[in-house]
Amino acid sequence: MTPALVSMAFKIQHITSTPQEAANQLGMVMGLGALFALICNPLVGRFSDRTTSRLGMRRPWILGGVLVALGALAIIGVTTNVWIVLLCWCLVQASMNGALAAITASLPDQVLVHRRGKVSGILGMTTPLAILAGTFVVNFLGNDLIRFVVPGIIAVVLTLAFFFTVKDRVLTIKPTNSYSVKEFFGSFVFNPVKHKDFAWTWLTKFLIMFGYIGIATFMPLYLTEKFGLSEQDVISTIVLAHVASTLMVVVSGPIGGVWSDRVGKRRIFVAASGVIMVVGLLILAFAPSVALVIVAQGVIGFGFGAFASVDYALSTQVLPNEADTAKDLGVLNMANALPASIAPAIAPAIIAIGAGTAIGGYTLWYLFGAVVSLAGAVLVYRIKGVK
């Protein structure tokens, strides 16, 4: 997440000539890269479900993914060509999201249903903690190469710790059917009529993740344009914003997960989190000062913590087929990746429209994110099989 939210924006600024060109190129790189994330998450999930390695079903894909990503991140760090950045970022997104599919499937592999809310709450803290750690580290890194490589090295080290300590599930019976073209395309689709709860869960996740991840890519450019901050001041501000966000996630995440298990309900936590994120996005849209930007990130973090605390648990309770756990979770993870593809693609147009009005480009962009998040908070109640 560190290259996606911090390093990439500066990298593109360094190899382009104007702010408008930087915004356009950033949108292209992030948007196309996220399409590879969209494809590889469920696809590797399908492969993971069929893996009969003695090392387990999940671990080979997790370690392999981060090793490939580290090499691609190093190339991004040294190149001055936007097209090479694009190519390598697509590789990073493909490999890391393949690893993510296998990681996500480890939850139902390892944890019983009645404890998944608690564990989901703990896991929900890892994303904002990772973002906080990444932006903190980047604050002390002075060039593009180490800003991309150091987070990649940290990913490899921590993945090795996972690889050697977790007893992975081993598939002892080799799948009897071959991997057909039909199965390949089936990795990316599901029947929304037959599996309505799964479909509504997918849509809810997409809308709320759009409000959290989809709008975050342009934060460095927003701070530079609206408040005239230098590159170092932008990084420092993002660090403070992530500190505020992470602290709130630490508060709301575990509490929400444990409470969700105790009362046996998931939807109310998703709905409440979406509304809280809307409030934060509204504050961000009209923030007159950097201080209120930080406050807004804290509010958004509090809402996201409540969402993440039950997201995994809710997702695992609507899966269509236990034998395709990683594949189906990969399809749900498409809802995480897709906002990072769609948002950069449409953001320049929305920002340009807003720039021609009294509202302002980035204000209109964050208002759009608020509306999308609110839709997610409402539509979660279309899920009927989970309370």
Beta strands, then each sheet from edge to edge (+ up, - down):
end
